[in-house]
Amino acid sequence: MSTIKGFSKLSRTDKIAWLAKHFLTSNPLDIAREFASFMHTNSETQRLFDGISENTLTNFYMPYGVAPNFVINGRTYVVPMVIEESSVVAAAASGAKFWSERGGFHAEVVSTTKVGHVHFQWRGDSDKLFTFFSDIKDILILEVSHLTQNMEARGGGLKNIELIDCTHLEPEYYQLKATFETCDAMGANFINSVLEEFARTLEEEAKVYPEFSGAEKKIEVVMSILSNYTPESVVKAWVECPVEELGSFPEADLDAQAFAKKFRTAVNIANVDVSRATTHNKGIFNGVDAVVLATGNDFRAIEACGHAYAARDGQYRSLSKVSIIDGIFRFEIELPLAVGTVGGLTRLHPLSKRSLEMLGNPGAKELMKIMASVGLAQNFAAVKALVTSGIQKGHMKMHLTNILRHFNATDLEIENALQYFADKTVSFSGVREYLVKVRG
Ligand code: MEV
């Protein structure tokens, strides 16, 4: 295997040439041409993309679509979605349309507190450490004031700090836990800067604390980092209507009552069975992630937190739930979301900026409501399909074009195939056989 030193210092052309020589099999010129073909035609924009990451060779395209008809708290949105899976945008749009005719989505932010920790080790009597902490608490806060003042001016900042004894979990292990309000920013840099300052102050103050002697003077900071688990940055979204207004589903021989019950059972199964819960929640994140990406937010943070939250009582469960009470069908979701509408990529990527404009330049709280509603719409559309026609009918129809493109079908072949498969089950081998036949 070829290893290399100083790869990052090579020019783009040399990086590609080295890669082609050692790791790719096609003609190096073709490879270079292919990478070049995905570069942005505007060199300034390309420089911007290159600057976002490292060792950039080109850009990787993802489809950018929109789902119209999202009525959320009485306001209508067109929601931008970046996703590579066919049928996700169509499902979101169909869920949005369905509920736009039944009162729309309702959403509220429960709280927006973010958390970070200085994880450290200290040897001594823990009571002494707690006294030290309360003696230096004001100094800790004062020492970060140069970092928090801007956020405070925007209505946020540091909310609280506390010392937590974790020695029952790991020897000599304590946490300084800090909570923050980061307003419209996701706030990762802000939180991490404050935590690192806390860490420095802790170490320095311990060295000179008169009540400490010997090993007590040494606080060993293991790490200072925000937590992506934000169970106190939570949004709720729900839809509801009289059961009768759900309509009937003749393809599955279900009237509104039977549909509502079957739908509830399906969601209940996702609440008790981890295998189903994972797929059910994946469907929710199909929608949430697509908006997270389109608005330049951090989908890894959102996913990690969402799944941890789904397992908060010790079992991984559905993030959504259904009730049918007094003839009212209610479907709701509760999601932890730490997102921003300022900072990070949100205003840097030209298309995230456009996405936010499309959404009316929302603040973080409004964006949380939009994302939760899209997750719920996505989940509704998926479960509705599952308990009525089955998922494959719609899925494979959308997938048909992809399969046809895989076989290099012409536009005319695609048009004819879409007609041919309109009333048939789509499968990869079925499409191949069909093409072999029509191509003679
Ligand atoms: C596919 O990407 C998502 C679904 O599997 C979600 C679900 O099963 O609820 C359709």
Residues whose N, C-alpha, C, O or C-beta is under 5 A from the ligand:
A	BS01	MEV	T279 H280 G283 A382 V383 I391
